[in-house]
């Protein structure tokens, strides 16, 4: 393969999710020259498909709303949740610098945030909060990206309506209430009209929300600062001189380049959710279905290990578990639909083949899969069925099978949605014990009537209730299953990404087997082992640290200690932008 002339930069970022772009924008704002290399033809990685929420305790948006807490409170929560995996240095870095990261991006870039001040932590252990620790990117007009819009990964098709993404919060609430509220109907009508115009004019929606808006705002900020953004650029190996990483060999559109990075290389390739070999080595159950892009095959971790980095698989869990259902696509491919929302709504249960409930359906996606692992006998397939009645499906939808007015026929014909006039017939279709299912539904219906679930306490926590339906009383998460036909969808273990990864310190520096920093090498996002130690205490615990430690990596790369390396541009002037 022909080797092209050497490329040079101050900072080379491999990958273009939130962590990588956060690093790139921060470093460029400090006056460094930055090259971002993305393996795929589009930017954004898993972030562009995500909900976009970031867990940032004590963030400025909460403070402005009067939600003020001492830094010891979120620290107590992390210590309670993470146990032996609690890393004091990283916890302190997130709590101290997360708010500064938000302020930095608000002040210096195109990033704008909306608050999640009503979003609770997942659990009620010591230090938990009922809100004020979450932020998300504000919706963004994709036309502001100019030609870069064609390089932005579209939102995950299975989570949209023909390509139109729906934002969590009020936007989603309006869609669910469109047939019950004139205000919501008008909101939905305007959204569809805008989407139709965008498709006609631009062939994609320009109203960007969730993780798509986060990536778009970061891309706009990077482009404004002259960051060199390359797609079709696959990292092959790292280059070292003596004890320092000095760059990487990158195949860019089929041509191998040596990229020299004066300041350092940042690994941000998205972890290893589609590396079957490493999955088999680290996951408790395979095959495994991930909702992350299929190109996330562990490239960054592999080249990091080859340069002496330590891969840390000692976490509580190697991945961010989430229940998924499998959707057959038109070209014969299979996609994983992550069940993040409807499990908490009133009128659905999850059962095993025996027809028995095994957990609080409204618990977090991570906790749900942990419970599924715990209830599956050795040697059996880990799977369950979400079961509901017709009223529930038409009101809230069931997984990929969307609610009224979308017809059920396509989902039923594909085999995704199982439907039957009676519970007994539904059980036979799904291979569920019919007597067990009948007894379970009868017991559950009694709980729903009273509004209290003594078996699994569905609807008993702030997180349960905020995920439920506030208009349904007395318990926003409980309603009887009585109105046929009845419906079911099979769910299996999946993930939103990996937790295990390269060891790093609180400055995002990659560590070797002796826990010493490898000079010139950094890792952020899912290429770095999760600071949560394989636990999942709240929504946004992947993107919040990714943005924060990316920001810290960008600042670290611009530190005066690097001045022995030539050609740092405009350093003194750039430092005033912090």
ABEGO torsion letter per residue (X at the ends): XBBBBBBBBABBBBEABAAAAAAAAAAAAAGBBBBBBBABABBGEAAAABAGBBBBBGBAAAAAAGBBBBAAAAAAAAAAAAEAABBAAAAAAAAAAAAAAAAAAAAABABBBBBAAABBBABABBGBBAEGABBBBBBBBAAAAEAAAAABBBBBAAABBGGBBBBBEAAAAAAAAAAABAAAAAAAAAAAAAAAAAAAAAGBBABBBEAAAAAAAAAAAAAAAGBBBBBGBBBABBBBBEABBAEBBBBBGGBBBBBBBAAEBBBAAGEAAABAAAAAAABABOBBBBABBAABAGAAAAAAAAAGBBBBAABABABBBBBBBBBBBAAGBBBBBBBAAAAABBGBBBBBAAGBBABBAABBAAAAAAAAAAABBBGBBBBBBBBBBAAAAAAAEBEABBBOABBAAAAAAAGABBBBABAAAAAAAAGBBAAAAAAAAAAAAAAAAAGBBAAAGBGABAAAAAABBAABOABAABBBBABOBBBBBBBBBBBAEBABBBBBBAAGBBBBAAGBBBBGBBBBEAABBBAAGGBBABBGAAAAAAAAAAAAAAAAAABAAAAABBGBBGAAAAAAAX
